[in-house]
Amino acid sequence: MSGGFLDVLGPAAPAWRQKMVRRRHGKNEPIFHEGELGDTFHVIDKGRVLIEVSTASGDVAALGVRGPGEVLGELAIVGAGRCTAKITALEPTETLALTRATLDEMRRADPSVDQRLLQILAARLQETMDQLMEVLFISMETRVISMETRVLRVLLRLAEAFDSNTTPIIVRVRQDDIAAMAGTRRQTANRPLKAAEAEGAI
């Protein structure tokens, strides 16, 4: 979905803004906990958040970073009501929030609201599918090269997420998080990161 969520709403944006409540979250403050009941839909206005999920082995894996204009809590709002990931503010963050009850009122008053929500879910599904294709469909012969490429692609996505039109761009996540987003371990991710650093790319 190109542009921020409120941007793509066009003429409908003011009606959404009137219903939204600004919420402020400090650095490292959880916004959602995985598995908790979710009844709030958020649009990030300022700051960035880290998305994490628990693995079957009990570890925590980072999935990505979201920033201004992106949405949070969409699956809990339109799904079973449970948050599917832990979301933590990486820096002081402000969101514009709608409760499930308010959103339901908007859906009843304006059928186009459902179309907006479907667009959000479709964009999220496409993003997930792209990541799965990158992780799963690589041959054994090119696994090492592909892994290095995936790590650098993750770093590029993070650079875009943290780009605030200043130089240098500071990516506020751990190497462990970069490795998890690339579907590998820290030791494996460390090699392409060190090579990029040696070349002056990062």
NORVEN-V212718 format. One record per helix or strand of 3 or more residues. SS is the DSSP state (H for helix, E for strand). FROM is the first residue (numbers start at 0). TO is the last residue. If there is no record, write none. Layout:
((SS:FROM:TO) (SS:FROM:TO))
This chain:
((H:4:7) (H:9:18) (E:20:24) (E:29:31) (E:39:45) (E:48:53) (E:59:65) (H:73:77) (E:85:88) (E:92:98) (H:99:108) (H:111:135) (H:142:161) (H:174:181) (H:185:197))
